């Protein structure tokens, strides 16, 4: 009886160890940019082990000759220095996505959508973290 109990306890412990997430598992936080006529921005970000990974996507929602873009601005002691990253697309209904990794101690990141050409219509910055 004791032998069966010990075997059952060992199996349960092994199953729990296999299903438990590691302590530094990244949690994906999704976001969308503030609404802007002609551009829709979205994506996700994770923060683990001193680096931030951000997925930026932009969709051109205007039928004219305008293009759409999404900017990411990050502050802190990071590489690339003064991280100001962008994804752009031109053509109604087209979508473009890109994943960026920022190394170092990123303190804050903000994202916004904008459209071009002149007059450039920038959207409002939205803080991610």
Rosetta constraint file for C-alpha pairs under 8 A:
AtomPair CA 1 CA 5 HARMONIC 6.35 0.50
AtomPair CA 2 CA 6 HARMONIC 6.19 0.50
AtomPair CA 3 CA 7 HARMONIC 6.23 0.50
AtomPair CA 4 CA 8 HARMONIC 6.05 0.50
AtomPair CA 5 CA 9 HARMONIC 6.10 0.50
AtomPair CA 6 CA 10 HARMONIC 6.14 0.50
AtomPair CA 7 CA 11 HARMONIC 6.22 0.50
AtomPair CA 8 CA 12 HARMONIC 6.15 0.50
AtomPair CA 9 CA 13 HARMONIC 6.11 0.50
AtomPair CA 10 CA 14 HARMONIC 6.17 0.50
AtomPair CA 11 CA 15 HARMONIC 6.17 0.50
AtomPair CA 12 CA 16 HARMONIC 6.19 0.50
AtomPair CA 13 CA 17 HARMONIC 6.19 0.50
AtomPair CA 14 CA 18 HARMONIC 6.31 0.50
AtomPair CA 15 CA 19 HARMONIC 6.38 0.50
AtomPair CA 16 CA 20 HARMONIC 6.07 0.50
AtomPair CA 21 CA 25 HARMONIC 6.51 0.50
AtomPair CA 24 CA 48 HARMONIC 6.69 0.50
AtomPair CA 24 CA 49 HARMONIC 7.44 0.50
AtomPair CA 25 CA 48 HARMONIC 7.43 0.50
AtomPair CA 26 CA 46 HARMONIC 5.81 0.50
AtomPair CA 26 CA 47 HARMONIC 6.39 0.50
AtomPair CA 26 CA 48 HARMONIC 5.82 0.50
AtomPair CA 27 CA 46 HARMONIC 5.79 0.50
AtomPair CA 27 CA 47 HARMONIC 7.51 0.50
AtomPair CA 28 CA 44 HARMONIC 6.12 0.50
AtomPair CA 28 CA 45 HARMONIC 5.63 0.50
AtomPair CA 28 CA 46 HARMONIC 5.06 0.50
AtomPair CA 29 CA 44 HARMONIC 5.26 0.50
AtomPair CA 29 CA 45 HARMONIC 5.30 0.50
AtomPair CA 29 CA 46 HARMONIC 6.38 0.50
AtomPair CA 30 CA 42 HARMONIC 7.57 0.50
AtomPair CA 30 CA 43 HARMONIC 5.71 0.50
AtomPair CA 30 CA 44 HARMONIC 4.03 0.50
AtomPair CA 30 CA 45 HARMONIC 6.50 0.50
AtomPair CA 31 CA 42 HARMONIC 5.56 0.50
AtomPair CA 31 CA 43 HARMONIC 5.55 0.50
AtomPair CA 31 CA 44 HARMONIC 5.81 0.50
AtomPair CA 31 CA 128 HARMONIC 7.61 0.50
AtomPair CA 32 CA 40 HARMONIC 7.77 0.50
AtomPair CA 32 CA 41 HARMONIC 5.62 0.50
AtomPair CA 32 CA 42 HARMONIC 4.11 0.50
AtomPair CA 32 CA 43 HARMONIC 6.57 0.50
AtomPair CA 33 CA 40 HARMONIC 6.88 0.50
AtomPair CA 33 CA 41 HARMONIC 5.10 0.50
AtomPair CA 33 CA 42 HARMONIC 6.05 0.50
AtomPair CA 33 CA 111 HARMONIC 6.61 0.50
AtomPair CA 33 CA 112 HARMONIC 5.60 0.50
AtomPair CA 33 CA 113 HARMONIC 6.22 0.50
AtomPair CA 33 CA 125 HARMONIC 7.95 0.50
AtomPair CA 33 CA 126 HARMONIC 6.56 0.50
AtomPair CA 34 CA 112 HARMONIC 7.01 0.50
AtomPair CA 34 CA 113 HARMONIC 7.42 0.50
AtomPair CA 34 CA 123 HARMONIC 6.97 0.50
AtomPair CA 34 CA 124 HARMONIC 6.50 0.50
AtomPair CA 34 CA 125 HARMONIC 7.74 0.50
AtomPair CA 34 CA 126 HARMONIC 6.91 0.50
AtomPair CA 35 CA 39 HARMONIC 7.79 0.50
AtomPair CA 35 CA 40 HARMONIC 6.86 0.50
AtomPair CA 35 CA 123 HARMONIC 7.69 0.50
AtomPair CA 36 CA 40 HARMONIC 6.82 0.50
AtomPair CA 36 CA 113 HARMONIC 6.94 0.50
AtomPair CA 36 CA 114 HARMONIC 7.29 0.50
AtomPair CA 36 CA 123 HARMONIC 6.14 0.50
AtomPair CA 37 CA 61 HARMONIC 7.40 0.50
AtomPair CA 37 CA 62 HARMONIC 7.32 0.50
AtomPair CA 38 CA 60 HARMONIC 5.93 0.50
AtomPair CA 38 CA 61 HARMONIC 4.53 0.50
AtomPair CA 38 CA 62 HARMONIC 4.36 0.50
AtomPair CA 38 CA 66 HARMONIC 7.74 0.50
AtomPair CA 38 CA 67 HARMONIC 7.83 0.50
AtomPair CA 38 CA 68 HARMONIC 6.72 0.50
AtomPair CA 38 CA 115 HARMONIC 6.57 0.50
AtomPair CA 39 CA 58 HARMONIC 6.84 0.50
AtomPair CA 39 CA 59 HARMONIC 5.80 0.50
AtomPair CA 39 CA 60 HARMONIC 5.06 0.50
AtomPair CA 39 CA 61 HARMONIC 5.40 0.50
AtomPair CA 39 CA 62 HARMONIC 7.23 0.50
AtomPair CA 39 CA 68 HARMONIC 5.19 0.50
AtomPair CA 39 CA 69 HARMONIC 6.98 0.50
AtomPair CA 39 CA 113 HARMONIC 6.26 0.50
AtomPair CA 39 CA 114 HARMONIC 6.44 0.50
AtomPair CA 39 CA 115 HARMONIC 6.49 0.50
AtomPair CA 40 CA 58 HARMONIC 5.64 0.50
AtomPair CA 40 CA 59 HARMONIC 5.14 0.50
AtomPair CA 40 CA 60 HARMONIC 6.75 0.50
AtomPair CA 40 CA 61 HARMONIC 6.93 0.50
AtomPair CA 40 CA 68 HARMONIC 7.95 0.50
AtomPair CA 40 CA 113 HARMONIC 6.77 0.50
AtomPair CA 41 CA 56 HARMONIC 7.32 0.50
AtomPair CA 41 CA 57 HARMONIC 5.64 0.50
AtomPair CA 41 CA 58 HARMONIC 4.48 0.50
AtomPair CA 41 CA 59 HARMONIC 6.48 0.50
AtomPair CA 41 CA 69 HARMONIC 7.77 0.50
AtomPair CA 41 CA 70 HARMONIC 6.03 0.50
AtomPair CA 41 CA 112 HARMONIC 7.50 0.50
AtomPair CA 41 CA 113 HARMONIC 5.94 0.50
AtomPair CA 42 CA 56 HARMONIC 6.17 0.50
AtomPair CA 42 CA 57 HARMONIC 5.26 0.50
AtomPair CA 42 CA 58 HARMONIC 6.54 0.50
AtomPair CA 43 CA 54 HARMONIC 7.34 0.50
AtomPair CA 43 CA 55 HARMONIC 5.08 0.50
AtomPair CA 43 CA 56 HARMONIC 4.81 0.50
AtomPair CA 43 CA 57 HARMONIC 5.63 0.50
AtomPair CA 44 CA 54 HARMONIC 5.85 0.50
AtomPair CA 44 CA 55 HARMONIC 5.27 0.50
AtomPair CA 44 CA 56 HARMONIC 7.10 0.50
AtomPair CA 45 CA 52 HARMONIC 6.97 0.50
AtomPair CA 45 CA 53 HARMONIC 5.54 0.50
AtomPair CA 45 CA 54 HARMONIC 4.32 0.50
AtomPair CA 45 CA 55 HARMONIC 6.28 0.50
AtomPair CA 46 CA 52 HARMONIC 5.70 0.50
AtomPair CA 46 CA 53 HARMONIC 5.34 0.50
AtomPair CA 46 CA 54 HARMONIC 6.66 0.50
AtomPair CA 47 CA 51 HARMONIC 5.87 0.50
AtomPair CA 47 CA 52 HARMONIC 4.50 0.50
AtomPair CA 47 CA 53 HARMONIC 6.54 0.50
AtomPair CA 48 CA 52 HARMONIC 6.50 0.50
AtomPair CA 50 CA 103 HARMONIC 6.34 0.50
AtomPair CA 50 CA 104 HARMONIC 5.53 0.50
AtomPair CA 50 CA 105 HARMONIC 5.97 0.50
AtomPair CA 50 CA 106 HARMONIC 7.94 0.50
AtomPair CA 51 CA 101 HARMONIC 6.83 0.50
AtomPair CA 51 CA 102 HARMONIC 5.56 0.50
AtomPair CA 51 CA 103 HARMONIC 4.46 0.50
AtomPair CA 51 CA 104 HARMONIC 5.88 0.50
AtomPair CA 51 CA 105 HARMONIC 7.18 0.50
AtomPair CA 51 CA 106 HARMONIC 7.50 0.50
AtomPair CA 52 CA 101 HARMONIC 5.69 0.50
AtomPair CA 52 CA 102 HARMONIC 5.11 0.50
AtomPair CA 52 CA 103 HARMONIC 6.56 0.50
AtomPair CA 52 CA 106 HARMONIC 7.24 0.50
AtomPair CA 53 CA 99 HARMONIC 7.03 0.50
AtomPair CA 53 CA 100 HARMONIC 5.69 0.50
AtomPair CA 53 CA 101 HARMONIC 4.36 0.50
AtomPair CA 53 CA 102 HARMONIC 6.30 0.50
AtomPair CA 54 CA 99 HARMONIC 5.62 0.50
AtomPair CA 54 CA 100 HARMONIC 5.24 0.50
AtomPair CA 54 CA 101 HARMONIC 6.38 0.50
AtomPair CA 55 CA 97 HARMONIC 6.97 0.50
AtomPair CA 55 CA 98 HARMONIC 5.76 0.50
AtomPair CA 55 CA 99 HARMONIC 4.24 0.50
AtomPair CA 55 CA 100 HARMONIC 6.34 0.50
AtomPair CA 56 CA 70 HARMONIC 7.13 0.50
AtomPair CA 56 CA 86 HARMONIC 7.94 0.50
AtomPair CA 56 CA 87 HARMONIC 6.79 0.50
AtomPair CA 56 CA 97 HARMONIC 5.50 0.50
AtomPair CA 56 CA 98 HARMONIC 5.53 0.50
AtomPair CA 56 CA 99 HARMONIC 6.31 0.50
AtomPair CA 56 CA 100 HARMONIC 7.99 0.50
AtomPair CA 57 CA 70 HARMONIC 7.22 0.50
AtomPair CA 57 CA 87 HARMONIC 6.94 0.50
AtomPair CA 57 CA 95 HARMONIC 6.95 0.50
AtomPair CA 57 CA 96 HARMONIC 5.58 0.50
AtomPair CA 57 CA 97 HARMONIC 4.11 0.50
AtomPair CA 57 CA 98 HARMONIC 6.61 0.50
AtomPair CA 58 CA 68 HARMONIC 6.91 0.50
AtomPair CA 58 CA 69 HARMONIC 6.00 0.50
AtomPair CA 58 CA 70 HARMONIC 5.99 0.50
AtomPair CA 58 CA 87 HARMONIC 6.81 0.50
AtomPair CA 58 CA 88 HARMONIC 6.67 0.50
AtomPair CA 58 CA 89 HARMONIC 6.98 0.50
AtomPair CA 58 CA 95 HARMONIC 5.62 0.50
AtomPair CA 58 CA 96 HARMONIC 5.54 0.50
AtomPair CA 58 CA 97 HARMONIC 6.53 0.50
AtomPair CA 58 CA 113 HARMONIC 7.86 0.50
AtomPair CA 59 CA 68 HARMONIC 6.83 0.50
AtomPair CA 59 CA 69 HARMONIC 7.94 0.50
AtomPair CA 59 CA 89 HARMONIC 7.02 0.50
AtomPair CA 59 CA 93 HARMONIC 6.29 0.50
AtomPair CA 59 CA 94 HARMONIC 5.71 0.50
AtomPair CA 59 CA 95 HARMONIC 4.41 0.50
AtomPair CA 59 CA 96 HARMONIC 6.71 0.50
AtomPair CA 60 CA 67 HARMONIC 6.33 0.50
AtomPair CA 60 CA 68 HARMONIC 5.22 0.50
AtomPair CA 60 CA 89 HARMONIC 6.47 0.50
AtomPair CA 60 CA 90 HARMONIC 6.46 0.50
AtomPair CA 60 CA 91 HARMONIC 6.22 0.50
AtomPair CA 60 CA 92 HARMONIC 5.24 0.50
AtomPair CA 60 CA 93 HARMONIC 5.36 0.50
AtomPair CA 60 CA 94 HARMONIC 5.71 0.50
AtomPair CA 60 CA 95 HARMONIC 6.69 0.50
AtomPair CA 61 CA 68 HARMONIC 7.98 0.50
AtomPair CA 61 CA 92 HARMONIC 5.63 0.50
AtomPair CA 61 CA 93 HARMONIC 5.72 0.50
AtomPair CA 62 CA 66 HARMONIC 6.85 0.50
AtomPair CA 62 CA 67 HARMONIC 7.90 0.50
AtomPair CA 62 CA 92 HARMONIC 5.69 0.50
AtomPair CA 62 CA 93 HARMONIC 7.85 0.50
AtomPair CA 63 CA 91 HARMONIC 7.66 0.50
AtomPair CA 63 CA 92 HARMONIC 5.30 0.50
AtomPair CA 64 CA 92 HARMONIC 7.67 0.50
AtomPair CA 65 CA 91 HARMONIC 7.57 0.50
AtomPair CA 66 CA 90 HARMONIC 6.91 0.50
AtomPair CA 66 CA 91 HARMONIC 7.73 0.50
AtomPair CA 66 CA 115 HARMONIC 6.49 0.50
AtomPair CA 66 CA 116 HARMONIC 5.45 0.50
AtomPair CA 66 CA 117 HARMONIC 6.02 0.50
AtomPair CA 67 CA 88 HARMONIC 7.37 0.50
AtomPair CA 67 CA 89 HARMONIC 5.90 0.50
AtomPair CA 67 CA 90 HARMONIC 4.31 0.50
AtomPair CA 67 CA 91 HARMONIC 6.63 0.50
AtomPair CA 67 CA 115 HARMONIC 5.51 0.50
AtomPair CA 67 CA 116 HARMONIC 5.38 0.50
AtomPair CA 67 CA 117 HARMONIC 7.10 0.50
AtomPair CA 68 CA 88 HARMONIC 5.71 0.50
AtomPair CA 68 CA 89 HARMONIC 5.51 0.50
AtomPair CA 68 CA 90 HARMONIC 6.30 0.50
AtomPair CA 68 CA 113 HARMONIC 7.31 0.50
AtomPair CA 68 CA 114 HARMONIC 5.87 0.50
AtomPair CA 68 CA 115 HARMONIC 4.45 0.50
AtomPair CA 68 CA 116 HARMONIC 6.57 0.50
AtomPair CA 69 CA 86 HARMONIC 6.78 0.50
AtomPair CA 69 CA 87 HARMONIC 5.51 0.50
AtomPair CA 69 CA 88 HARMONIC 4.04 0.50
AtomPair CA 69 CA 89 HARMONIC 6.29 0.50
AtomPair CA 69 CA 113 HARMONIC 5.69 0.50
AtomPair CA 69 CA 114 HARMONIC 5.39 0.50
AtomPair CA 69 CA 115 HARMONIC 6.18 0.50
AtomPair CA 70 CA 86 HARMONIC 5.54 0.50
AtomPair CA 70 CA 87 HARMONIC 5.43 0.50
AtomPair CA 70 CA 88 HARMONIC 6.50 0.50
AtomPair CA 70 CA 111 HARMONIC 6.96 0.50
AtomPair CA 70 CA 112 HARMONIC 5.62 0.50
AtomPair CA 70 CA 113 HARMONIC 4.35 0.50
AtomPair CA 70 CA 114 HARMONIC 6.33 0.50
AtomPair CA 71 CA 84 HARMONIC 6.93 0.50
AtomPair CA 71 CA 85 HARMONIC 5.67 0.50
AtomPair CA 71 CA 86 HARMONIC 4.34 0.50
AtomPair CA 71 CA 87 HARMONIC 6.72 0.50
AtomPair CA 71 CA 111 HARMONIC 5.52 0.50
AtomPair CA 71 CA 112 HARMONIC 5.46 0.50
AtomPair CA 71 CA 113 HARMONIC 6.41 0.50
AtomPair CA 72 CA 83 HARMONIC 7.69 0.50
AtomPair CA 72 CA 84 HARMONIC 5.60 0.50
AtomPair CA 72 CA 85 HARMONIC 5.08 0.50
AtomPair CA 72 CA 86 HARMONIC 6.15 0.50
AtomPair CA 72 CA 109 HARMONIC 6.76 0.50
AtomPair CA 72 CA 110 HARMONIC 5.72 0.50
AtomPair CA 72 CA 111 HARMONIC 4.57 0.50
AtomPair CA 72 CA 112 HARMONIC 6.92 0.50
AtomPair CA 73 CA 82 HARMONIC 7.78 0.50
AtomPair CA 73 CA 83 HARMONIC 5.90 0.50
AtomPair CA 73 CA 84 HARMONIC 4.54 0.50
AtomPair CA 73 CA 85 HARMONIC 6.55 0.50
AtomPair CA 73 CA 109 HARMONIC 5.48 0.50
AtomPair CA 73 CA 110 HARMONIC 5.32 0.50
AtomPair CA 73 CA 111 HARMONIC 6.43 0.50
AtomPair CA 74 CA 82 HARMONIC 6.80 0.50
AtomPair CA 74 CA 83 HARMONIC 5.32 0.50
AtomPair CA 74 CA 84 HARMONIC 6.52 0.50
AtomPair CA 74 CA 106 HARMONIC 6.60 0.50
AtomPair CA 74 CA 107 HARMONIC 7.37 0.50
AtomPair CA 74 CA 108 HARMONIC 5.63 0.50
AtomPair CA 74 CA 109 HARMONIC 4.22 0.50
AtomPair CA 74 CA 110 HARMONIC 6.56 0.50
AtomPair CA 75 CA 82 HARMONIC 6.57 0.50
AtomPair CA 75 CA 83 HARMONIC 7.15 0.50
AtomPair CA 75 CA 106 HARMONIC 5.89 0.50
AtomPair CA 75 CA 107 HARMONIC 5.70 0.50
AtomPair CA 75 CA 108 HARMONIC 5.44 0.50
AtomPair CA 75 CA 109 HARMONIC 6.52 0.50
AtomPair CA 76 CA 104 HARMONIC 7.76 0.50
AtomPair CA 76 CA 105 HARMONIC 5.83 0.50
AtomPair CA 76 CA 106 HARMONIC 4.69 0.50
AtomPair CA 76 CA 107 HARMONIC 5.01 0.50
AtomPair CA 76 CA 108 HARMONIC 7.14 0.50
AtomPair CA 77 CA 81 HARMONIC 7.44 0.50
AtomPair CA 77 CA 104 HARMONIC 5.75 0.50
AtomPair CA 77 CA 105 HARMONIC 5.28 0.50
AtomPair CA 77 CA 106 HARMONIC 6.31 0.50
AtomPair CA 78 CA 82 HARMONIC 7.34 0.50
AtomPair CA 78 CA 83 HARMONIC 7.48 0.50
AtomPair CA 78 CA 102 HARMONIC 6.62 0.50
AtomPair CA 78 CA 103 HARMONIC 5.55 0.50
AtomPair CA 78 CA 104 HARMONIC 4.29 0.50
AtomPair CA 78 CA 105 HARMONIC 5.79 0.50
AtomPair CA 78 CA 106 HARMONIC 5.94 0.50
AtomPair CA 79 CA 83 HARMONIC 7.15 0.50
AtomPair CA 79 CA 102 HARMONIC 5.95 0.50
AtomPair CA 79 CA 103 HARMONIC 5.24 0.50
AtomPair CA 79 CA 104 HARMONIC 6.22 0.50
AtomPair CA 80 CA 102 HARMONIC 6.75 0.50
AtomPair CA 80 CA 103 HARMONIC 7.51 0.50
AtomPair CA 83 CA 102 HARMONIC 7.71 0.50
AtomPair CA 87 CA 96 HARMONIC 6.89 0.50
AtomPair CA 87 CA 97 HARMONIC 6.77 0.50
AtomPair CA 87 CA 98 HARMONIC 6.76 0.50
AtomPair CA 88 CA 96 HARMONIC 6.70 0.50
AtomPair CA 89 CA 94 HARMONIC 6.70 0.50
AtomPair CA 89 CA 95 HARMONIC 6.57 0.50
AtomPair CA 89 CA 96 HARMONIC 5.98 0.50
AtomPair CA 90 CA 94 HARMONIC 6.96 0.50
AtomPair CA 102 CA 106 HARMONIC 7.58 0.50
AtomPair CA 107 CA 129 HARMONIC 7.67 0.50
AtomPair CA 108 CA 127 HARMONIC 7.42 0.50
AtomPair CA 108 CA 128 HARMONIC 7.25 0.50
AtomPair CA 108 CA 129 HARMONIC 5.41 0.50
AtomPair CA 109 CA 127 HARMONIC 6.04 0.50
AtomPair CA 109 CA 128 HARMONIC 5.56 0.50
AtomPair CA 109 CA 129 HARMONIC 5.94 0.50
AtomPair CA 110 CA 125 HARMONIC 5.95 0.50
AtomPair CA 110 CA 126 HARMONIC 5.22 0.50
AtomPair CA 110 CA 127 HARMONIC 4.22 0.50
AtomPair CA 110 CA 128 HARMONIC 5.44 0.50
AtomPair CA 110 CA 129 HARMONIC 7.61 0.50
AtomPair CA 111 CA 125 HARMONIC 5.50 0.50
AtomPair CA 111 CA 126 HARMONIC 5.24 0.50
AtomPair CA 111 CA 127 HARMONIC 6.53 0.50
AtomPair CA 111 CA 128 HARMONIC 7.17 0.50
AtomPair CA 112 CA 122 HARMONIC 7.56 0.50
AtomPair CA 112 CA 123 HARMONIC 5.63 0.50
AtomPair CA 112 CA 124 HARMONIC 5.86 0.50
AtomPair CA 112 CA 125 HARMONIC 4.79 0.50
AtomPair CA 112 CA 126 HARMONIC 6.17 0.50
AtomPair CA 113 CA 122 HARMONIC 6.46 0.50
AtomPair CA 113 CA 123 HARMONIC 5.23 0.50
AtomPair CA 113 CA 124 HARMONIC 7.56 0.50
AtomPair CA 114 CA 120 HARMONIC 7.20 0.50
AtomPair CA 114 CA 121 HARMONIC 5.47 0.50
AtomPair CA 114 CA 122 HARMONIC 4.23 0.50
AtomPair CA 114 CA 123 HARMONIC 5.34 0.50
AtomPair CA 115 CA 120 HARMONIC 5.77 0.50
AtomPair CA 115 CA 121 HARMONIC 5.22 0.50
AtomPair CA 115 CA 122 HARMONIC 6.50 0.50
AtomPair CA 116 CA 120 HARMONIC 4.65 0.50
AtomPair CA 116 CA 121 HARMONIC 6.57 0.50
